[in-house]
Amino acid sequence: MSFGFLFFVPTTDTGTPDGYLPDNALLTLANEHMNSLVAADNAVTMDSAVSGTGSFDSWDAAAANAPAPIIDLADWINHHADLGAHDPNLPPAFRFLSISEFPVTPTCGVLHVGVPFSTGDETGRQIQIKAADLGICMVDDMEQVWVNPTGGDSGLRMRDSLDTVTTHVDRASILAVLGEDVDRRRRADNGIPFVVVEVHGDDSTSPVPGVRYVQAALTGAGWIVEYRTSNRHFRLDQEVLDDENALGYISQVLGQYSAGDDEEFFDHRWEDVSAELIV
């Protein structure tokens, strides 16, 4: 059995000022694309039943109406797919993706890729990185968003407790992602909601020089907000946070980091907790 991933390029006409869409809105677009794929598949099945032969497009025909990033992703997956090896059971090192069918081909301008359940997470994480770099939405068959690239690439990567990658990182998107994560965890498993905002590349690309990443999590002991340099660890004084203002204040702090507002970011009440990391 296979586990499927849908890839598509987000529309530029989102109706929002910066083009960013929260994950729930992205799922609506994903469902529309899946409906188109189902309709196309049904049409092929009917044509095959009537003619007795398949009616599948060639790569050139299938790719003609697909956006360039989708073509690039399909090429990349085919290049690294284990099924493309001479012996799929002993693929060379560069064929590190485990997929269910080969080659993968765009359909209706999007790409749907099946992977074995046993390797779904490992292969999914590899493709997730590439999809984020290409600015491609990635949603699985269980309607979990793996990559949300709407709004463009800010040069940062934000991850939540589901390991969804968001490439447009500012105060508004931080508030949307963290707020949804808190709500989801409260409704579901009472796990720990969090976001981590980190540089995409080496430390020299950080919007606030010296800061490698910032993170916020709602633990049993309350909110914890931290940032890390190459050798020091700092935590926001919990006294500045309370239930009423926590999400707004945290999104402000992390938003200042993403915007490169050095003075405002460092002006908060940070405590050096580096000693806690020493074993």
Protein Blocks (a to p, Z undefined) as FASTA:
>chain_A
ZZddddddddfblopanopacfklmmmmmmmmmmmmmmmmmmmmmmmmmnopacdddfkl
mmmmgcfklmmmmmmmmmmpmklpmblmlccfklmcccfbdcdddeehiacddddfklmm
mmmmmmmmmmmmnopacddfkopafbdcehiaehiacddfkopacfbdcfklmmmmmmmm
mmmmmmmnopacddddddeddfklpfbghiabdcddddfkbpcdddddfkbccdddfklp
cfklmmmmmmmmmmmmmnopaklmmmpccddfklmmpZZ
